[in-house]
Amino acid sequence: MRTRQAICLDPDRTDLGSLTTVQTLALIKDGTAHSLFLYIVIVATDHFQFLVRQLLLGELSLVFLYDFLECLAAFVLAATGCGYGVSLGVTFVVYVLAQLVIVYPGSRTTEEEQIAERLHKMVNEGADIIDIGAYSSRPNADDISPDEEMKRLSKGLDIIRKLYPTARVSVDTFRADIAARCVREYGVQMINDISGGELDSQMFETIAELKVAYILMHMKGTPQTMMQQIRYEHIIPEMLYYFSSRIARLESLGVNDIIIDPGFGFSKSVDDNYLLMNRLDEFTRIGYPLLVGISRKSMIYKYFGYTPEESLNGTTILNTLALLGGADILRVHDVKEAVEAVKIVSKTIQSVK
């Protein structure tokens, strides 16, 4: 079975380690610490969508024909209420996110040990792809220069390539030059762009040249201004137009390994986020893998009035809803819990006879 691999990121936390949020922010403000985000992805596929696209492109071989017809029959039966959906061939993707705060000054060995410990834990719990970012996309996060972003990324990528030389790696950046350097110097296979090409006019052309997977996320404004841009006349149609217009541009450049991300928490109110979750299936019609990232985000802890650290249960519930709504990729902080959610949902769907 052919697979369409995917990855993406979007942190909404400040601390996942031993430091408190206040301590972490103080260190970052002092310039004595850098936030380095590590994201892990477990990759899977939507076999049905892949076969449909291959058929439309005239590239479907006889080898795939039987699978396609079986998937089509299952799809029709499910759509007509016959309660049969086993052969849809959907395997959910889990995108697992973790955050590591590296404190300076400190020995290189200590930094490597911290990263190694976190990576070992995530990989052992089922993680498959590492996504690393150095530019915080939290609301109102400080801007950093391209040189500083690349400096932070290089440190993390050097360590990851040393400890996991064959690991599949994605980089979170909205800067085309940074994306190009990471692919060429470190063999990064995927680029995640929270701005959907809006913050660097060269990003789409760069992705086409690099021939790597691209995460297309919805956001208005910048991380510094996005929460001042949360007004929509009709949010779902506006977002569908946003994606369709950018996908058309990417496809015209020869880019077809695209993952779409509605951008939960980015230029959206708490109510907007729950509306998106309720109508998530509308984004599956675009025809590309759908990523959902709601792990420990404000749509959970603001709604209940507590902290990100107390939001694991809410995260698991929303992840389950997202999977049932058609998500191919889940972005989470907690690997073990995410893997269990995916396995349970997949098992439940496969048990329908």
N, C-alpha and C positions, 0 to 999 in steps of 0.2 A: 504494500500500500504506500502510495506517495504521501509525503507529509509536507505541510506548509508550516515552517518554523517561525516563531514569532516571539517578540520580547518588547517590553516597554517599562517606563518608570514614572514616578511622580510622588515624591516624599511629602508627607504632611505631618511629620513629627520632628521634634528636636532632640529627643534623647531615647536611646534604647539600651544604654549601658549602665554603668554604676553611677555615673554623674547625674545629679538632678538637672532639670531643665534650666534652672536659674544659674547653676554652676557652669553648665555648658555655654549658655549665652554670654556669661561674663568672660569666660576664656576666649570665646570667639571675638568678642568686642575688644579684648585686650590685644588681640593678634597673637596670643599664645596657643591658639588651637585652630585647627582646620576641621571643618565638617567634611567627611568623606563618606559618600553613600555607596553602599554595596547592595546590589539587587540580584536576586537569583530567579531564574525562570525555569519551570518545567514545561517542556514543549510537547505539543500534540498536534492534532489536525482536525479539520472538518473535511472529511473525505467526500461528502456529497457536494459541497460547494466547489471543491477542486475539480471533480468530474464534470460538473455543469460547465465550468469555465473552459475546460479542455474541449468539451463538445462544441461549445459556441465558437471556439477558436479553430475548430477543424483539426485538432491535434489528438483527438481521442482514438486510441488504437483498439484493436480487437481484444487485446489483453484486458483492457479496462471496461469493455462493453458490458460484460455480465454484471460486474459490480455496479455500474451505472444504472442498469435496468432494475437491479434489486433495490438500490437506493431510491430510485424514482417510484417504484411500486410502494415501498414503505412510506415514502413521503406523502403520496396520494392517500393511502389508507389512513395515515395519521391525520391528515388535513380534513378528511371526511368523517372523522369521529369514530373510526373503527378500533381505536385503542391499540394500534400496532405501530411501534416506532423503533423496534430493535435494530433494524438494518440501516438506520440513517447514517451509521458510520461516524458519529460525532464523538471525538475524544477530547475532553476539555483540557485546556492549557492553564497551568497555574503559574503566575508571575509572582515570585516571592521576594520581598524587599526587606532588607535589614540596614540598620544605620550604625556606623562606627565613628566614634570621635577620637581622633588622634591628637594627643597633647604634645606640644612643644614647649621647652626643649625636652628631649627624651632620646634615648638611644635608638638607632635604627633597628636593632635586634628586638627591642621591646615593641616597636610598631609592627614589625613583621609577625611577632608572636600573637599580638592582638588580632591582626587580620587573619592569620592562619587559624587561630582558634575559632573565629567566627565562620570562616569558610568551611572548615572541617565540619562544624555543627550543621550548617545549612546543606552541604552536600550529602552528609550522612542521613539527613532527614528527607532527602529526595530531590534536592535542587540540581538543576542541570545546566543552566546558563547564568553567567555572572554579568550584571549590568552595573556600571560604575559611573557616578556623576560627581562633579565638584562644585557645581553652581546650584545653590539652594533655591528651589522654586516655591518655598513657603511664602504665603502672603506677606508682603512688606519686607521680604528678605533683601539684604544689602546687595548691591551690584558689585561684581568683581571684574577685573580686567581680563582680557584674553590670555595675557601672559601668566597671570596668577591661576586662572582656570587650568591652563595646560600644565603648569608646575604641579598643581595638586593631582591632576589626572596621571601625570607621568609617574609620580611616586606610587600611587595605587596600582597602576598598570604594571610597573616594574616588579612589584611584589607579587601580584597575581600571576604574571607570566613566569616568575621564578618558581612559585609554589605549585602552580597548575598550568604548565606550559601548553597543554593541549585543550585547555578550557575554552568553551565558546563564550565570547565576551561582547557585550553591547555597551556603548557609551551614550550617556544622556547629555546632550548639548544642543543649543539652538544656533551655534556658530559653525558655519561651513568650513572655515579654516581648521578649527579644532577637530571637526569630524574627519577631515582629510588626513590630518597628521596621525590621529589615533588609528585609522585604518591602515595607513601606509607604514607606520612605525611599529605598531603592536599587533597587526593582523586582526583588528576588531571586525566582527562580522555584521554588526547591527548598529544603527544610529536611532536614538530616540529624541525627537524634537518636540518639546512642549508647545512651541509657538506655531507649529504647522507651516513653517516656512515664512512666517510673517516678520520675524526679527532679523532675518538674513536673506536678502533677495537671491543669493547664490546657492542656497541650500539645495533646492531641487536639482539644479544642474550638477552640483557636486555629488549628490546621491546617485544620479544617473551615471556619472563618470566612474564612481567607486564601485558600482554594482553590488551594493549591500542592501539588506533589509532596512525598511524605513518605518518608524512609528509616527503616525500622523495624529496629533492630539488637537482637541478643540480648546482654545483659550482666546479671550479678548484682552488686548493690552499686554502688559508685561507682568512678571511676578510682583513688581512694586505697585502696579496700578490696577490689577485685574479685579480686585474686590470693590472698586469704584465703578465697575462696568458690568453690573449684574441685572440690568434691565433688558427684557426681551418683550417684543410684541407677541411672537409665537415661537417659543424656544425650540421645539422639535423641528419644524420646517426650516428655521434659520440654520440650525446645526446640520441638517441634511444637505442644505445648499452649500454650506461651508465645506463639507466633506466632498460632495460631488464635484464642485468646481476645482478643488485642489487635486483630487484624484485624476480628473481629466488632464490637468497640466502635467502631472507625474507620468501618466500613461503615454502622453504625447512625446515624452522624453525617453521612453523605453523602460520606465520603472514599473514593475508589476508585483514586487514583493513588498506589499504594503499592509500595515496593521493599523486599524483605526481605534482611537481612544477618545471617548466622549469627554474626558477631562473632569471627572467628578471633583468638585471643590475648587475648580479653576474658573473664575469669573462667574460663579453660580451661587445662589443662596441655598440655604438648607432645604427649603421647599423645592427649589429647582432640582436639586440632587435626587430627591425622592420621586419627583415626576419623571426624571430620566430613568430611574430604576424601574418604575412602573411601565414605561413604554420602551424598554430596552430592545425589545424584539424588532422595533422599527429600524434600528441601525443594522441588524443582521441582513436586511434586504440589500444593502450596498454591495455585498458580495465579497468582502474581504474579512479576514479574521477580526473579531471584536475583542478588545481588551477593556477590562474594568478594574479600576484601582480605587478601592474605598477603605483600605486597611487602616483602622484606627484614626480615621479622618474626622474632621469637625462635624460632619453631618451626623455622626454618632454621638460624640461626647458633648457637643453643644445642645443636641436635642435632649439628652438626659441630664445635662448639667454636671458632668464629671470630667475626667482627664483622659488623654490618649491611652495611658497605662491601664485604665479600667475598661477599655473598649474592645477587648478581644471577643467577648461573646456577641456583641453587636456586629462586629466584623464578620464573624462566621455566619451569622444569620443573613447578612446582606450578600455575602459571597454565595451562599446557597441560592438566594433569590436571583442573583446575577447568572449563575449557571443555568437555572431553570428558564431564565429569560433569553438565553442564547449566547451568553458570553463564551468565547473560546479561550480567553486568557484572564486569569485573576492576578492582580498585583496585591501582595500581602506582605506583612512583616514576619508572620509566624508560619514557618514552613510546615511543621508537623500537622498543625491544625488545618492548614489549607489543603494539604495532600489528602487528609482524611475526608474533608468536605467533598473534594472532587471524586474520590473513590466511592463515597456513599451515593452521591447523585448519579454517577455513572452506573453503579450497580443497580440502583432503583430503576433507571431508564431501561437498562438491559433486561430487567426482570419482567417487563411488560410483554405479555404474550397475546 
